[in-house]
Amino acid sequence: MDAMTAAPTPPSTDLPRPGLRERKKARTRTAIRHATYRLIQEHGYDATTVERIAELAEVSPSTVLRYFPAKEDIVLTDEYGPLLVAEVRARPADEPWFASLRYALKKLAGPGTSEEPEVIRLRTRLMAEVPAVRSRAAERMTVTGGLLCQVIGERTGRDPGSFEVRVFATSLVGGLTEASLYWAEHHHEDDLGTLVDRALDVLDHGLTRENHEAAGPARMPS
């Protein structure tokens, strides 16, 4: 999940520096994404074509499609699942597994991650408003669900392919998706990390009096 900008962590001197080819590819991907965000903010999603993206990013349309098979892939991100798994694996081995999961999810939803706040808000708004983006996001989250099965299996000793683990991972993915959609539908007024925490409470405890009261009284649709 993506959130507020923080000062970048200095790269470890022990890690090899990416080669020229990898750095060039990373710059091209960034240029395409920035061009897409700018065009969508200025002209809307439907009016933002691959041709216009390519022109603003100063690449060819074929280059855009080589890096991103569809326009929806440009505005979404595929880094969330691996980051989540890495965060859970970095937690102390004796920490309860659900506490590790909660920590990792809240960290990735809160301040300190790599994208600008307006990019996160734009992405979640598009997920809420554009069916093609929402559908593609659901496909991406299926992959995240598979990664969650693996890490839950590691922490609990259960078979990652077992029915119970798959049901829990799928439920978790659904809860995270709903947290993002709710955030966008309510004009990003709430704190995303708080919504993620509330979603985890529902998964952990069910529909209790406490989370009912936290949600506030029901409102009739206008």
C-alpha beads as a LAMMPS data file, in Angstrom:
LAMMPS data file: protein, C-alpha beads

222 atoms
221 bonds

1 atom types
1 bond types

-500.0 500.0 xlo xhi
-500.0 500.0 ylo yhi
-500.0 500.0 zlo zhi

Masses

1 110.0

Atoms # bond

1 1 1 0.000 0.000 0.000
2 1 1 1.292 3.378 -0.685
3 1 1 1.373 6.459 1.467
4 1 1 3.213 9.563 2.512
5 1 1 6.692 10.535 1.469
6 1 1 9.628 10.081 3.796
7 1 1 13.304 10.789 3.447
8 1 1 14.797 7.929 1.442
9 1 1 16.907 5.441 3.324
10 1 1 20.537 5.646 2.195
11 1 1 21.442 2.583 0.158
12 1 1 23.605 0.015 1.873
13 1 1 27.178 0.078 0.686
14 1 1 27.110 -3.724 0.792
15 1 1 24.500 -3.942 -1.974
16 1 1 25.593 -3.880 -5.616
17 1 1 24.529 -0.750 -7.456
18 1 1 22.053 -1.410 -10.274
19 1 1 23.633 -1.418 -13.703
20 1 1 23.089 1.281 -16.311
21 1 1 20.396 -0.754 -18.082
22 1 1 18.404 -1.266 -14.878
23 1 1 18.680 2.416 -13.933
24 1 1 17.510 3.468 -17.385
25 1 1 14.528 1.126 -17.203
26 1 1 13.618 2.472 -13.758
27 1 1 13.784 6.061 -15.025
28 1 1 11.564 5.183 -17.982
29 1 1 8.954 3.530 -15.752
30 1 1 8.970 6.554 -13.460
31 1 1 8.613 8.987 -16.362
32 1 1 5.648 7.035 -17.740
33 1 1 3.942 6.920 -14.367
34 1 1 4.490 10.614 -13.642
35 1 1 3.158 11.543 -17.086
36 1 1 0.080 9.396 -16.511
37 1 1 -0.652 10.894 -13.096
38 1 1 -0.318 14.406 -14.459
39 1 1 -2.582 13.766 -17.441
40 1 1 -5.258 12.085 -15.336
41 1 1 -5.245 14.948 -12.845
42 1 1 -5.518 17.493 -15.656
43 1 1 -7.816 15.728 -18.143
44 1 1 -9.386 12.707 -16.427
45 1 1 -8.807 9.001 -16.804
46 1 1 -10.721 8.381 -20.049
47 1 1 -9.028 11.251 -21.890
48 1 1 -5.580 10.002 -20.873
49 1 1 -4.556 7.825 -23.801
50 1 1 -1.396 5.801 -24.283
51 1 1 -0.421 8.181 -27.091
52 1 1 -0.700 11.231 -24.849
53 1 1 1.214 9.474 -22.082
54 1 1 3.991 8.564 -24.515
55 1 1 4.237 12.125 -25.802
56 1 1 4.517 13.642 -22.345
57 1 1 6.983 10.985 -21.159
58 1 1 9.009 11.425 -24.372
59 1 1 8.870 7.758 -25.326
60 1 1 7.027 5.822 -27.998
61 1 1 3.558 4.286 -27.430
62 1 1 5.125 0.859 -27.945
63 1 1 7.545 1.597 -25.107
64 1 1 4.663 2.484 -22.792
65 1 1 2.956 -0.816 -23.619
66 1 1 6.193 -2.747 -23.240
67 1 1 6.548 -1.521 -19.664
68 1 1 2.830 -1.578 -18.840
69 1 1 0.549 -3.946 -20.808
70 1 1 -2.540 -1.826 -20.042
71 1 1 -3.255 1.701 -18.871
72 1 1 -4.636 0.315 -15.612
73 1 1 -1.224 -1.187 -14.847
74 1 1 0.371 2.262 -14.915
75 1 1 -1.737 3.677 -12.102
76 1 1 -1.580 0.542 -9.968
77 1 1 1.472 -0.839 -8.223
78 1 1 2.849 -4.361 -7.974
79 1 1 5.245 -3.699 -5.084
80 1 1 2.752 -3.995 -2.224
81 1 1 2.604 -7.775 -1.875
82 1 1 6.371 -8.364 -1.731
83 1 1 6.817 -5.431 0.676
84 1 1 4.133 -6.849 2.965
85 1 1 5.757 -10.274 3.010
86 1 1 9.178 -8.739 3.721
87 1 1 7.791 -6.705 6.625
88 1 1 6.113 -9.742 8.210
89 1 1 9.237 -11.865 7.812
90 1 1 11.300 -9.140 9.488
91 1 1 9.217 -9.283 12.680
92 1 1 10.460 -11.242 15.735
93 1 1 9.818 -14.970 15.361
94 1 1 8.197 -15.163 18.821
95 1 1 5.710 -12.360 18.096
96 1 1 2.118 -13.584 17.622
97 1 1 1.608 -13.940 13.891
98 1 1 -1.495 -11.744 13.738
99 1 1 0.342 -8.987 15.611
100 1 1 3.138 -9.217 13.025
101 1 1 0.589 -8.961 10.237
102 1 1 -1.125 -5.981 11.852
103 1 1 2.198 -4.183 12.333
104 1 1 3.228 -4.734 8.702
105 1 1 -0.111 -3.653 7.250
106 1 1 -0.337 -0.503 9.362
107 1 1 3.246 0.407 8.507
108 1 1 2.595 0.099 4.781
109 1 1 -0.612 2.124 5.092
110 1 1 0.924 4.897 7.178
111 1 1 3.486 7.675 6.834
112 1 1 6.946 6.756 5.666
113 1 1 6.378 4.840 2.452
114 1 1 7.710 5.852 -0.897
115 1 1 4.907 7.582 -2.817
116 1 1 3.457 11.063 -2.598
117 1 1 0.117 11.341 -0.744
118 1 1 -1.642 12.703 -3.842
119 1 1 -0.606 9.627 -5.838
120 1 1 -2.129 7.332 -3.221
121 1 1 -5.337 9.338 -3.167
122 1 1 -5.501 9.361 -6.968
123 1 1 -5.006 5.590 -7.179
124 1 1 -7.696 4.796 -4.628
125 1 1 -10.107 7.279 -6.224
126 1 1 -9.631 5.578 -9.586
127 1 1 -10.209 2.196 -7.959
128 1 1 -13.511 3.504 -6.608
129 1 1 -14.629 5.274 -9.785
130 1 1 -13.230 3.359 -12.781
131 1 1 -14.445 -0.253 -13.193
132 1 1 -11.433 -1.259 -15.307
133 1 1 -9.015 -0.063 -12.626
134 1 1 -10.996 -1.767 -9.874
135 1 1 -11.064 -5.032 -11.844
136 1 1 -7.333 -4.946 -12.505
137 1 1 -6.668 -4.115 -8.852
138 1 1 -8.671 -7.187 -7.850
139 1 1 -6.450 -9.321 -10.093
140 1 1 -3.351 -7.830 -8.477
141 1 1 -4.729 -8.493 -5.001
142 1 1 -5.240 -12.147 -5.906
143 1 1 -1.472 -12.353 -6.303
144 1 1 -1.069 -10.620 -2.930
145 1 1 -3.419 -13.201 -1.439
146 1 1 -1.145 -15.985 -2.648
147 1 1 1.858 -14.311 -1.031
148 1 1 -0.106 -13.906 2.189
149 1 1 -0.864 -17.638 2.198
150 1 1 2.855 -18.329 2.074
151 1 1 3.804 -15.987 4.905
152 1 1 0.861 -17.066 7.089
153 1 1 1.913 -20.664 6.545
154 1 1 5.456 -19.804 7.600
155 1 1 4.352 -18.090 10.801
156 1 1 1.645 -20.576 11.852
157 1 1 3.093 -23.867 10.644
158 1 1 -0.020 -24.495 8.568
159 1 1 -0.082 -25.664 4.981
160 1 1 -0.193 -22.462 2.841
161 1 1 -2.558 -24.216 0.450
162 1 1 -4.973 -25.360 3.148
163 1 1 -8.588 -24.289 2.968
164 1 1 -8.457 -22.302 6.216
165 1 1 -5.341 -20.336 5.255
166 1 1 -6.732 -19.555 1.806
167 1 1 -10.035 -18.378 3.291
168 1 1 -8.281 -16.133 5.804
169 1 1 -5.891 -14.654 3.208
170 1 1 -8.765 -13.979 0.796
171 1 1 -10.789 -12.361 3.576
172 1 1 -7.827 -10.188 4.471
173 1 1 -7.357 -9.096 0.865
174 1 1 -11.041 -8.214 0.685
175 1 1 -10.804 -6.208 3.892
176 1 1 -7.809 -4.238 2.628
177 1 1 -9.587 -3.529 -0.644
178 1 1 -12.675 -2.295 1.166
179 1 1 -10.548 -0.078 3.413
180 1 1 -9.059 1.594 0.329
181 1 1 -12.442 1.981 -1.386
182 1 1 -14.098 3.332 1.763
183 1 1 -11.265 5.835 2.159
184 1 1 -11.747 7.096 -1.399
185 1 1 -15.548 7.101 -1.263
186 1 1 -15.376 9.271 1.860
187 1 1 -13.061 11.798 0.187
188 1 1 -9.944 10.558 2.003
189 1 1 -11.123 12.191 5.220
190 1 1 -10.152 9.278 7.458
191 1 1 -6.664 8.009 8.170
192 1 1 -5.966 4.979 5.976
193 1 1 -3.901 3.276 8.665
194 1 1 -6.819 3.587 11.084
195 1 1 -9.194 2.052 8.538
196 1 1 -6.802 -0.841 7.993
197 1 1 -6.629 -1.343 11.773
198 1 1 -10.432 -1.395 11.965
199 1 1 -10.607 -3.929 9.132
200 1 1 -8.183 -6.155 11.031
201 1 1 -10.319 -5.834 14.168
202 1 1 -13.310 -7.150 12.225
203 1 1 -11.286 -10.113 10.972
204 1 1 -9.859 -10.781 14.426
205 1 1 -13.010 -10.332 16.514
206 1 1 -15.996 -10.262 14.171
207 1 1 -18.781 -7.684 14.395
208 1 1 -18.542 -6.625 18.029
209 1 1 -20.162 -3.817 19.977
210 1 1 -16.777 -2.074 20.072
211 1 1 -16.288 -1.861 16.306
212 1 1 -19.972 -0.970 15.885
213 1 1 -19.512 1.999 18.208
214 1 1 -16.256 2.965 16.495
215 1 1 -18.097 3.181 13.193
216 1 1 -20.654 5.553 14.659
217 1 1 -24.417 5.523 14.122
218 1 1 -25.755 4.343 10.790
219 1 1 -26.742 7.093 8.393
220 1 1 -29.613 6.932 5.950
221 1 1 -28.520 7.375 2.303
222 1 1 -29.161 10.831 0.936

Bonds

1 1 1 2
2 1 2 3
3 1 3 4
4 1 4 5
5 1 5 6
6 1 6 7
7 1 7 8
8 1 8 9
9 1 9 10
10 1 10 11
11 1 11 12
12 1 12 13
13 1 13 14
14 1 14 15
15 1 15 16
16 1 16 17
17 1 17 18
18 1 18 19
19 1 19 20
20 1 20 21
21 1 21 22
22 1 22 23
23 1 23 24
24 1 24 25
25 1 25 26
26 1 26 27
27 1 27 28
28 1 28 29
29 1 29 30
30 1 30 31
31 1 31 32
32 1 32 33
33 1 33 34
34 1 34 35
35 1 35 36
36 1 36 37
37 1 37 38
38 1 38 39
39 1 39 40
40 1 40 41
41 1 41 42
42 1 42 43
43 1 43 44
44 1 44 45
45 1 45 46
46 1 46 47
47 1 47 48
48 1 48 49
49 1 49 50
50 1 50 51
51 1 51 52
52 1 52 53
53 1 53 54
54 1 54 55
55 1 55 56
56 1 56 57
57 1 57 58
58 1 58 59
59 1 59 60
60 1 60 61
61 1 61 62
62 1 62 63
63 1 63 64
64 1 64 65
65 1 65 66
66 1 66 67
67 1 67 68
68 1 68 69
69 1 69 70
70 1 70 71
71 1 71 72
72 1 72 73
73 1 73 74
74 1 74 75
75 1 75 76
76 1 76 77
77 1 77 78
78 1 78 79
79 1 79 80
80 1 80 81
81 1 81 82
82 1 82 83
83 1 83 84
84 1 84 85
85 1 85 86
86 1 86 87
87 1 87 88
88 1 88 89
89 1 89 90
90 1 90 91
91 1 91 92
92 1 92 93
93 1 93 94
94 1 94 95
95 1 95 96
96 1 96 97
97 1 97 98
98 1 98 99
99 1 99 100
100 1 100 101
101 1 101 102
102 1 102 103
103 1 103 104
104 1 104 105
105 1 105 106
106 1 106 107
107 1 107 108
108 1 108 109
109 1 109 110
110 1 110 111
111 1 111 112
112 1 112 113
113 1 113 114
114 1 114 115
115 1 115 116
116 1 116 117
117 1 117 118
118 1 118 119
119 1 119 120
120 1 120 121
121 1 121 122
122 1 122 123
123 1 123 124
124 1 124 125
125 1 125 126
126 1 126 127
127 1 127 128
128 1 128 129
129 1 129 130
130 1 130 131
131 1 131 132
132 1 132 133
133 1 133 134
134 1 134 135
135 1 135 136
136 1 136 137
137 1 137 138
138 1 138 139
139 1 139 140
140 1 140 141
141 1 141 142
142 1 142 143
143 1 143 144
144 1 144 145
145 1 145 146
146 1 146 147
147 1 147 148
148 1 148 149
149 1 149 150
150 1 150 151
151 1 151 152
152 1 152 153
153 1 153 154
154 1 154 155
155 1 155 156
156 1 156 157
157 1 157 158
158 1 158 159
159 1 159 160
160 1 160 161
161 1 161 162
162 1 162 163
163 1 163 164
164 1 164 165
165 1 165 166
166 1 166 167
167 1 167 168
168 1 168 169
169 1 169 170
170 1 170 171
171 1 171 172
172 1 172 173
173 1 173 174
174 1 174 175
175 1 175 176
176 1 176 177
177 1 177 178
178 1 178 179
179 1 179 180
180 1 180 181
181 1 181 182
182 1 182 183
183 1 183 184
184 1 184 185
185 1 185 186
186 1 186 187
187 1 187 188
188 1 188 189
189 1 189 190
190 1 190 191
191 1 191 192
192 1 192 193
193 1 193 194
194 1 194 195
195 1 195 196
196 1 196 197
197 1 197 198
198 1 198 199
199 1 199 200
200 1 200 201
201 1 201 202
202 1 202 203
203 1 203 204
204 1 204 205
205 1 205 206
206 1 206 207
207 1 207 208
208 1 208 209
209 1 209 210
210 1 210 211
211 1 211 212
212 1 212 213
213 1 213 214
214 1 214 215
215 1 215 216
216 1 216 217
217 1 217 218
218 1 218 219
219 1 219 220
220 1 220 221
221 1 221 222
